[in-house]
Amino acid sequence: MAGGGISAELGDRAATELKYEGYIKRQAASVERMARAEKVRIPQDVDYGACGGLAREAREKLTAQRPATLGQAGRIPGVTPADVSILAVHLHQRTAAKRESALSVAR
């Protein structure tokens, strides 16, 4: 280190961090999404055949393996991130429909 400046090593590190900052942020967001997916439970009575938009291979594998969470579903070979997204939407709609049904019965 010469005359109060920053060392070459520190400068290189800062440059590297700036260069890869966007990538690191995307990776962190991906990790967060996966952590949330691990918490989303899939009811055992889900009919994957009624889940429109799922690829046939995904439908077959999900039916055979019956994952407990969206995170587990995403780790099944042949089940794409798009399939997991479609399944998440299906589960959300199913939950909303059940909630609406319960509210109408309570009235």
C-alpha positions in Angstrom: 0.0 0.0 0.0 1.6 3.2 -1.1 0.9 6.6 0.5 -2.5 6.1 2.0 -4.2 4.6 -1.1 -6.0 1.4 -1.2 -4.2 -1.8 -1.9 -4.3 -3.5 -5.3 -6.0 -6.5 -3.7 -8.7 -4.4 -2.1 -9.2 -2.5 -5.4 -9.5 -5.8 -7.3 -12.0 -7.1 -4.8 -14.2 -4.0 -5.0 -14.1 -4.2 -8.8 -15.1 -7.9 -8.7 -18.0 -7.2 -6.3 -19.3 -4.4 -8.6 -18.9 -6.6 -11.7 -20.9 -9.5 -10.2 -23.4 -7.5 -8.0 -26.4 -8.1 -10.3 -25.7 -11.8 -10.5 -25.3 -12.0 -6.7 -28.6 -10.2 -6.2 -30.4 -12.6 -8.6 -28.9 -15.6 -6.8 -30.0 -14.2 -3.4 -33.5 -13.7 -4.8 -33.5 -17.2 -6.1 -32.5 -18.6 -2.8 -35.3 -16.6 -1.1 -37.9 -18.0 -3.6 -36.7 -21.5 -2.9 -36.9 -21.0 0.8 -40.5 -19.7 0.5 -41.4 -22.7 -1.8 -40.2 -25.1 0.9 -42.9 -23.7 3.2 -45.8 -24.0 0.7 -47.5 -27.3 1.5 -49.2 -29.3 -1.2 -52.3 -31.1 0.0 -52.2 -34.9 -0.5 -55.6 -34.8 -2.3 -54.4 -32.4 -5.1 -55.5 -33.6 -8.5 -52.6 -32.8 -10.8 -54.7 -33.8 -13.8 -57.0 -30.9 -13.0 -54.1 -28.5 -12.9 -54.3 -27.0 -16.4 -51.1 -26.0 -18.1 -48.9 -28.6 -16.4 -46.7 -30.5 -18.8 -47.8 -34.1 -19.2 -44.4 -35.4 -17.8 -44.7 -33.1 -14.8 -48.3 -34.2 -14.2 -47.2 -37.9 -14.3 -44.2 -37.4 -12.0 -46.0 -35.3 -9.5 -48.9 -37.8 -9.3 -46.4 -40.7 -8.8 -44.2 -38.9 -6.2 -46.7 -36.8 -4.4 -44.3 -34.1 -3.1 -45.2 -32.5 0.2 -44.1 -28.9 -0.7 -43.5 -26.8 -3.8 -39.8 -27.0 -3.1 -39.8 -30.7 -3.3 -41.9 -30.6 -6.5 -39.2 -28.3 -8.0 -36.5 -30.8 -7.3 -38.2 -33.7 -9.2 -36.4 -34.3 -12.5 -38.8 -33.4 -15.4 -40.7 -30.8 -13.4 -39.7 -27.4 -14.7 -39.8 -24.0 -12.9 -42.8 -23.2 -15.1 -44.6 -26.3 -13.9 -43.9 -25.3 -10.3 -45.3 -21.8 -11.0 -48.4 -23.2 -12.6 -48.9 -25.5 -9.6 -48.4 -22.6 -7.2 -51.1 -20.6 -9.0 -53.4 -23.7 -8.9 -52.9 -24.1 -5.2 -53.6 -20.4 -4.6 -56.8 -20.6 -6.6 -57.8 -23.8 -4.8 -57.3 -22.2 -1.4 -59.2 -19.0 -2.4 -62.1 -21.1 -3.7 -62.2 -23.1 -0.5 -62.1 -19.9 1.6 -64.9 -18.4 -0.5 -67.0 -21.5 -0.2 -66.5 -21.5 3.6 -67.6 -17.9 3.8 -70.7 -18.4 1.7 -71.7 -21.4 3.9 -71.2 -19.2 7.0 -73.6 -16.6 5.7 
